[in-house]
Amino acid sequence: MLHHAGAGPRTPARAWRARALVVAGVCTAALATACGPRSQAAAPPTGGGLSVSYEAPLRGGADERAFLRGRRLPEKVAEDLNRSVRLPGRVQIVGRSCKQNDTPEYDPQTGRITLCYGFIGEVRSMFEADRGSGAVGDTEERTAGVVTETLYHEAGHALLDKLDLPFTGHEEDVADQFAAYRLLGQGDAGRAALLAAADNYDQYAHAAALHGLADADPSDEHAPDAARSASYRCYLYGSAPATGRSKEYRALVDGKRLSKERAGLCEEEYEDLRRGWGRLLAPHAAGR
């Protein structure tokens, strides 16, 4: 996850906690840890747009690549954005085994979004452990939700870079808002994906606390994981008008991750991000 074009890859908030979790045995030992030769890449669109390719996995990762390809998660994100946005340059989503960190990132120097197979295995293992503690939800669907949110987040970085979009505040927050913007327009499946991502950020924050690690790093451009979870829950809550909020939506306001005070502002927060991203992308709409 990166800020500006020309910068080098940066370590996201998840990454250093993930390393500690691996040492602690929370994540499976089968996470991919090496980079290998590429498989045949899909041809990128002529002129610009997003394309998808997969590299051959090494030392684990075969199941994760099959998971991605079987569900076409990168392809669906690429198709959605290619239908909606006219990009002046090419962006390639690449599934691969990674040398370290296993953390997704966008690199503006190469125009590449890297999605590590090890990241998918890590998320799946966390949801499996969650089920063992009595949590409700299908592990595969929740994992797919996190991967989809992650792809939209990294695509948000790519759009800010390729379209040179103006923004204020932290770019990581803006990329989170883009992920919410796209997912909340996709009905029940999109809302479930955003909630899965919120749950996963809660898991990282909780695991960090269990191992004596701080959730907040003053030098990190990312918001703390717990804060990112709260914001996603806020956007979910705010996307449903007050008159139409079901019991499921009201349950998001639990007084811990989302307070009543914050919930009172969520409809406005959601409208702000929806209008903001709508205006930013309007001049770049496909077909213009």
Buried (B, 14 or more C-beta within 10 A) or exposed (E): BBBEBEEEBBBBBBBBBBBBBBEEEBBBEBBBBBBBEEBEEBEBBEEBBBBBBBBBBBBBBBBBBEBBBEBEBBBBBBBBBBEBBBBEEBBBBBBBBBEEBBBBBBBBEEBBBBBBBBBBBBBBBBBBBBEEEEEEBEBEBBBBBBBBBBBBBBBBBBBBBBBEBEBEEBBBBBBBBBBBBBBBEBEEBBBBBBBBBBBBBBBBBBBBEEEEBEBBEEEBBBBBBBBBBBBBBBBBBBBBEEEEBEEEBEEBBEEEBBEEEBBEEBBEBBEEBBEBBEEBBEEBEEEE
